[in-house]
Amino acid sequence: MKADPNFIPSLFQYLSITKYLEDLYLFKKKQNPGFSFDSWASDLGFKSRSFIRMIITGERNITLQFIDVFSQSMNYSAEEKIFFSLLANYSQCENEDEKKYYQDRLFEIQGQQKELVEIIHYTEFLSSKLLPQLLVLLSFTDIDRTDIGLSLLLEIPLAQIQNDLQSLEKMQLITQENGIWIPTKKSFKVQKNANCDALLNCRNNSLTEAIDAQSLPAEQRRYRSILLPLAQADYDNLLQDIESLISKAVAKYDSETLGQKKLYKMNINVIPTLHTDGLNGPGLKPEHATRLLEI
């Protein structure tokens, strides 16, 4: 995505520190035609006035001092400074394992920073199996997003598609421009404390879809199951790990186009299978707590 020099670049959108610095330079240059790489380095207090230019060209490495000084000059929040530091390490790292670690952390933070629209009328939204899928499809720019195009793509009668599109429009989730439907925001969420029959039905439908998908070729679906002994602190940590995984996946596999991709649904369920407060439970022996079953 090409940066607009009229708007300050958003740090969290970048996976290249040199590209970020280049776009930031163009923005500053747009605001002040007399601005230069030399004056920028001087403003930051570096003796070498070509310091930033040399960083962008790869002639100089980014130092901890540069990260500290630059972060202070940009008034970065603590999270922004962490991201900028990770970005520097990712851009300069040559070890593939370390590079993957930094990339995963960057994706995780990017996913956490994504702006999500909260579905207000979630009862109506969740009651429909098609509305969530339709809203996601409308975020892809390479599909026919007209009434007829969506009807043909989903193999659903035109009248039903039009009715569902009108429902999303009333929820202010999509708008129409020249006959093309466009989402007001690409990502959405349902409030976590939502508690209604529609949410229960939505979860049941997802589980039913997963059951039915067992008939698909093995390369098109994946099932994994493990049994883990978890104390409350372990359980809380596992939930945090799952949130990190989701945040990373949201950023890593984000796409403006559908192309030849398939649209996958991932369900994650963590449930207790043995209701006991510990090793003193009926019929539970100490050695059982150390065994993990992976299916």
Order of alpha helices (4+ residues) and beta strands (2+ residues): alpha-alpha-alpha-alpha-alpha-alpha-beta-alpha-alpha-alpha-alpha-beta-beta-beta-alpha-beta-alpha-beta
